Amino acid sequence: MGATTTSESMGGFKDARLYRQEALSARSYGRALLAEAMADERIVCLGADLSQPTETYLFRDQIPERFFMMGIQEANMVGAAAGMARVGDIAFAHSFCVFVTRRVYDQVAMQAAYPKLNVKLAGFIPGLTTPLGVSHQAIDDIALMRALPNMAVIEPSGPEQVAAAVRASLDYDGPVYLRMQVAQGRPDESAPLSPLDLGRGLILREGADAAILACGMMVGEAMSAAETLAAHGISVTVANMASLKPFDSDLAVRLARSHPVLVTAENHSVVGGLGSATAEALALAGAAPRFGMIGVQDVFAEGATTAFLMQRYGLTADHIVQKLRALRTS
């Protein structure tokens, strides 16, 4: 397609600006993507038979001429997205996290990452947020995408950061992996919107006794853990590390040097994800706090509710509290 903007077809610069404002204030992925696409004709949307859980039915219904349903053939979807990007489009390709990463890894590597094309891979149901068992649980997707040169990796903390995540992916001239949660009910419209700058972490809470670096749904668990610890006289810094690649090594090292204890929290394997990225940064800088990782401990899970799985595999606020207390006394 290769179009540039919607300044003519969408009623001029004023309308494009209004759509952009709507995009930046959206609290759902589908609305943010649709508003961005209304402001920029280069954006195209590809799906793999999952329009409802990926929220792309909004795009399909409003801009059908730029919506492409590929069916259950994710490898071909990535190839088509790469071809569209080569002629000037910004292609958003959608599926579940595990299907748009592990299942089509070679296509992602050779057709999107290697040529550094403007392909944005939006994956849903990260980690243990599915009852469908091992085949659908993406516990290695961050590790896979982090390993690819040119690939940026983003995981927003929740509805308050979704719009900023979509905008950050558009600001990056190259492939991006967006790790998204499926919307659960209506978002809290009173919660303040959160920014997201690629390569920068975001301090949400300041403390002196320990620091928690978290991403995705674990940001909320980290904040809850900090509240519990504060009630017992332990002050905790919490940082939202939504930009997993490029990673804010400077912030991680600074927190490691200013806090005696540092813990990472992620809905992902402790191998290759946020914990690994943090450990790499600390080792290279020679920073040595008492360090721990909250995440899936290099095992496969099973099919069950998210609440059950988080408890079973140690991904709750209580587990963060226990880990911090143990490190403080070790």
C-alpha positions as CSV (number, residue, x, y, z in Angstrom):
1,M,0.0,0.0,0.0
2,G,2.7,2.4,1.0
3,A,0.5,5.4,1.8
4,T,1.8,8.1,4.2
5,T,-0.9,9.8,6.2
6,T,-4.6,10.2,6.4
7,S,-4.5,14.0,6.1
8,E,-6.7,13.9,3.0
9,S,-8.8,10.8,3.4
10,M,-9.6,11.4,7.1
11,G,-10.5,15.0,6.8
12,G,-7.2,16.9,7.1
13,F,-4.6,17.4,9.7
14,K,-7.1,18.3,12.4
15,D,-8.8,14.9,12.3
16,A,-5.5,13.1,12.2
17,R,-4.4,15.0,15.3
18,L,-7.7,14.1,17.1
19,Y,-7.3,10.5,16.2
20,R,-3.7,10.6,17.6
21,Q,-5.0,12.1,20.8
22,E,-7.6,9.4,21.0
23,A,-4.9,6.8,20.5
24,L,-2.8,8.1,23.3
25,S,-5.7,8.1,25.7
26,A,-7.0,4.6,24.9
27,R,-7.0,1.9,27.6
28,S,-7.4,-1.1,25.3
29,Y,-5.1,-2.3,22.6
30,G,-7.8,-2.5,20.0
31,R,-8.9,1.1,20.4
32,A,-5.3,2.3,20.5
33,L,-4.4,0.5,17.3
34,L,-7.6,1.6,15.5
35,A,-7.0,5.3,16.4
36,E,-3.4,5.2,15.3
37,A,-4.5,3.6,12.0
38,M,-7.1,6.3,11.5
39,A,-4.3,8.9,11.8
40,D,-1.8,7.0,9.6
41,E,-2.8,5.1,6.4
42,R,0.5,3.1,6.4
43,I,-0.8,0.9,9.3
44,V,-2.2,-2.4,8.2
45,C,-3.6,-5.2,10.4
46,L,-3.1,-8.9,9.9
47,G,-4.8,-11.6,11.9
48,A,-4.6,-15.4,12.4
49,D,-8.2,-16.3,13.2
50,L,-8.1,-14.6,16.6
51,S,-9.9,-11.3,16.0
52,Q,-11.8,-11.3,19.3
53,P,-9.0,-12.0,21.8
54,T,-6.6,-9.8,20.0
55,E,-9.2,-7.0,19.8
56,T,-8.6,-6.5,16.1
57,Y,-12.3,-6.9,15.3
58,L,-12.4,-3.1,15.9
59,F,-9.9,-2.5,13.0
60,R,-11.7,-5.1,10.8
61,D,-15.1,-3.4,11.2
62,Q,-13.9,0.2,10.8
63,I,-11.1,-0.2,8.2
64,P,-11.8,-3.4,6.4
65,E,-9.7,-2.5,3.3
66,R,-6.6,-2.6,5.5
67,F,-7.5,-5.7,7.5
68,F,-6.2,-9.1,6.3
69,M,-7.4,-12.3,7.8
70,M,-4.7,-14.9,7.1
71,G,-6.4,-17.9,8.9
72,I,-4.4,-20.2,11.1
73,Q,-1.2,-19.9,9.2
74,E,1.1,-17.6,11.4
75,A,4.2,-18.3,9.3
76,N,2.5,-17.0,6.2
77,M,1.2,-14.1,8.2
78,V,4.7,-13.0,9.2
79,G,5.9,-13.4,5.6
80,A,3.0,-11.3,4.3
81,A,3.6,-8.6,7.0
82,A,7.2,-8.4,5.9
83,G,6.2,-8.0,2.3
84,M,3.9,-5.2,3.2
85,A,6.6,-3.5,5.2
86,R,8.9,-3.6,2.3
87,V,6.5,-1.5,0.3
88,G,6.1,1.1,3.0
89,D,3.3,-0.2,5.2
90,I,3.6,-0.6,9.0
91,A,2.3,-4.1,9.5
92,F,0.8,-5.3,12.8
93,A,0.5,-9.1,12.9
94,H,-1.6,-10.7,15.6
95,S,-1.9,-14.1,17.4
96,F,-1.3,-15.6,20.8
97,C,2.2,-15.0,22.2
98,V,3.4,-18.6,21.8
99,F,2.2,-18.8,18.2
100,V,3.7,-15.5,17.0
101,T,7.1,-16.3,18.5
102,R,8.0,-19.9,19.1
103,R,5.9,-21.4,16.3
104,V,7.2,-19.0,13.6
105,Y,10.6,-18.2,14.9
106,D,12.5,-18.7,11.7
107,Q,10.1,-16.6,9.7
108,V,10.3,-13.8,12.3
109,A,14.1,-14.0,12.3
110,M,14.8,-14.1,8.6
111,Q,11.8,-12.1,7.2
112,A,11.4,-9.4,9.8
113,A,14.3,-9.1,12.2
114,Y,17.2,-9.7,9.8
115,P,16.1,-7.0,7.2
116,K,14.9,-4.8,10.1
117,L,11.4,-4.3,8.7
118,N,8.6,-2.3,10.2
119,V,6.7,-5.4,11.4
120,K,5.0,-5.2,14.7
121,L,4.2,-8.6,16.3
122,A,1.4,-8.4,18.8
123,G,1.1,-11.5,21.0
124,F,-1.6,-12.1,23.5
125,I,-2.0,-14.4,26.6
126,P,1.6,-14.2,27.9
127,G,3.0,-16.6,30.4
128,L,0.6,-18.4,32.6
129,T,-2.5,-16.3,31.7
130,T,-4.3,-19.1,30.0
131,P,-6.0,-22.3,31.2
132,L,-5.0,-24.1,28.0
133,G,-1.8,-25.7,29.2
134,V,1.7,-25.9,27.8
135,S,0.8,-25.6,24.1
136,H,-0.6,-22.1,24.8
137,Q,1.7,-20.9,27.7
138,A,4.3,-18.5,26.4
139,I,7.0,-18.8,29.1
140,D,10.0,-18.5,26.7
141,D,8.8,-15.8,24.2
142,I,10.7,-12.9,25.8
143,A,13.9,-14.9,25.7
144,L,13.4,-15.8,22.0
145,M,12.6,-12.3,20.9
146,R,15.4,-10.7,23.1
147,A,17.9,-12.9,21.3
148,L,17.0,-11.5,17.8
149,P,19.1,-8.6,16.6
150,N,17.1,-5.5,15.6
151,M,14.0,-6.7,17.6
152,A,12.5,-4.5,20.3
153,V,10.5,-6.1,23.1
154,I,7.7,-4.3,25.0
155,E,5.4,-5.6,27.7
156,P,3.0,-2.9,29.2
157,S,1.9,-3.2,32.8
158,G,-1.8,-3.0,32.0
159,P,-4.5,-0.9,30.4
160,E,-2.9,2.3,31.7
161,Q,0.2,1.7,29.6
162,V,-1.3,0.0,26.5
163,A,-1.6,3.2,24.4
164,A,2.0,4.2,25.2
165,A,3.2,0.7,24.2
166,V,1.5,1.0,20.8
167,R,3.0,4.4,20.3
168,A,6.4,3.3,21.3
169,S,6.3,0.4,18.8
170,L,5.4,2.9,16.1
171,D,8.2,5.3,17.1
172,Y,10.7,2.4,16.5
173,D,11.8,2.0,12.9
174,G,12.1,-1.8,12.9
175,P,10.5,-5.0,14.2
176,V,8.8,-5.0,17.6
177,Y,7.3,-7.7,19.8
178,L,4.4,-6.4,21.8
179,R,3.5,-8.8,24.7
180,M,-0.1,-8.1,25.5
181,Q,-2.7,-9.3,28.0
182,V,-6.2,-10.1,26.9
183,A,-8.6,-7.5,28.2
184,Q,-10.4,-8.6,31.3
185,G,-13.6,-6.5,31.8
186,R,-13.7,-2.7,31.6
187,P,-10.5,-0.9,32.5
188,D,-10.4,1.6,35.4
189,E,-10.8,4.9,33.7
190,S,-9.7,6.8,36.8
191,A,-6.2,5.2,36.9
192,P,-3.7,7.7,35.5
193,L,-2.2,6.8,32.1
194,S,1.4,5.6,32.2
195,P,4.2,6.7,29.8
196,L,6.5,4.2,28.0
197,D,9.8,5.3,26.5
198,L,11.7,2.6,24.6
199,G,14.9,1.8,26.5
200,R,13.7,3.5,29.8
201,G,12.3,2.0,32.9
202,L,9.8,3.8,35.0
203,I,10.0,4.3,38.8
204,L,6.6,3.9,40.3
205,R,7.5,4.0,44.0
206,E,10.6,5.0,45.9
207,G,12.1,3.2,48.8
208,A,15.5,2.5,50.4
209,D,15.5,-1.1,51.7
210,A,15.0,-3.1,48.5
211,A,14.0,-2.7,44.9
212,I,11.7,-4.7,42.6
213,L,12.0,-4.6,38.8
214,A,8.8,-5.9,37.3
215,C,7.1,-6.1,33.9
216,G,3.6,-6.8,32.6
217,M,1.0,-8.1,35.1
218,M,3.8,-8.6,37.7
219,V,4.0,-4.8,38.1
220,G,0.7,-4.9,40.0
221,E,2.0,-7.8,42.2
222,A,5.1,-5.8,42.9
223,M,3.2,-2.8,44.0
224,S,1.0,-5.0,46.3
225,A,4.2,-6.5,47.7
226,A,5.6,-3.1,48.4
227,E,2.5,-2.1,50.2
228,T,2.7,-5.2,52.4
229,L,6.3,-4.6,53.2
230,A,5.8,-0.9,54.0
231,A,3.3,-2.0,56.7
232,H,6.2,-3.8,58.3
233,G,8.6,-0.9,58.0
234,I,10.4,-2.0,54.9
235,S,10.5,0.6,52.1
236,V,10.7,-0.7,48.6
237,T,11.4,0.9,45.2
238,V,9.3,-0.5,42.4
239,A,10.3,0.0,38.7
240,N,8.2,-0.9,35.7
241,M,10.5,-2.3,33.1
242,A,8.1,-2.4,30.2
243,S,10.9,-1.9,27.7
244,L,12.6,-5.3,27.9
245,K,14.7,-4.6,24.8
246,P,16.3,-2.2,24.6
247,F,16.8,-2.6,28.3
248,D,17.4,0.2,30.8
249,S,20.7,-1.2,32.2
250,D,21.6,2.1,33.7
251,L,18.5,2.1,35.9
252,A,18.9,-1.5,36.9
253,V,22.5,-0.8,37.9
254,R,21.7,2.4,39.8
255,L,19.0,0.6,41.8
256,A,21.4,-2.3,42.5
257,R,23.9,0.1,43.9
258,S,21.5,2.1,46.0
259,H,19.5,-0.8,47.5
260,P,21.0,-3.8,49.4
261,V,18.4,-6.2,47.9
262,L,17.0,-6.4,44.3
263,V,14.4,-8.7,43.0
264,T,12.9,-9.1,39.5
265,A,9.3,-10.3,38.9
266,E,8.0,-11.6,35.6
267,N,5.3,-13.8,34.2
268,H,7.9,-15.7,32.2
269,S,10.6,-18.2,32.7
270,V,13.5,-17.0,34.8
271,V,15.7,-18.1,31.9
272,G,16.2,-15.4,29.3
273,G,13.7,-12.9,30.4
274,L,13.7,-9.8,32.7
275,G,15.7,-11.6,35.4
276,S,18.3,-12.6,32.9
277,A,18.5,-9.1,31.4
278,T,18.9,-7.6,34.8
279,A,21.6,-10.1,35.9
280,E,23.5,-9.5,32.7
281,A,23.5,-5.7,33.4
282,L,24.6,-6.1,37.0
283,A,27.4,-8.6,36.2
284,L,28.8,-6.3,33.4
285,A,28.7,-3.3,35.8
286,G,30.1,-5.2,38.7
287,A,27.1,-4.4,40.9
288,A,26.4,-7.0,43.5
289,P,23.2,-6.6,45.6
290,R,21.5,-9.6,47.2
291,F,19.6,-10.7,44.1
292,G,16.6,-12.9,43.4
293,M,14.2,-13.7,40.6
294,I,10.5,-14.3,40.7
295,G,9.2,-16.2,37.7
296,V,8.6,-19.6,36.3
297,Q,11.5,-21.7,37.6
298,D,12.6,-23.5,34.4
299,V,9.6,-25.9,34.4
300,F,6.5,-26.4,32.2
301,A,3.2,-25.6,33.9
302,E,-0.2,-27.2,33.4
303,G,-3.7,-26.2,32.4
304,A,-5.5,-24.3,35.3
305,T,-6.8,-20.9,36.2
306,T,-4.3,-18.0,36.2
307,A,-4.8,-17.5,39.9
308,F,-4.0,-21.1,40.6
309,L,-1.0,-21.1,38.4
310,M,0.4,-17.9,39.8
311,Q,0.1,-19.4,43.3
312,R,1.6,-22.8,42.3
313,Y,4.5,-21.3,40.4
314,G,5.4,-18.5,42.8
315,L,4.2,-15.4,40.9
316,T,2.1,-13.6,43.6
317,A,2.7,-10.6,45.7
318,D,3.2,-12.9,48.7
319,H,6.0,-14.8,47.0
320,I,7.7,-11.5,46.2
321,V,7.4,-10.5,49.9
322,Q,8.8,-13.9,51.0
323,K,11.7,-13.6,48.5
324,L,12.7,-10.1,49.7
325,R,12.5,-11.0,53.4
326,A,14.7,-14.1,52.8
327,L,17.3,-12.0,50.9
328,R,17.3,-9.3,53.6
329,T,18.2,-11.9,56.3
330,S,20.6,-14.0,54.2
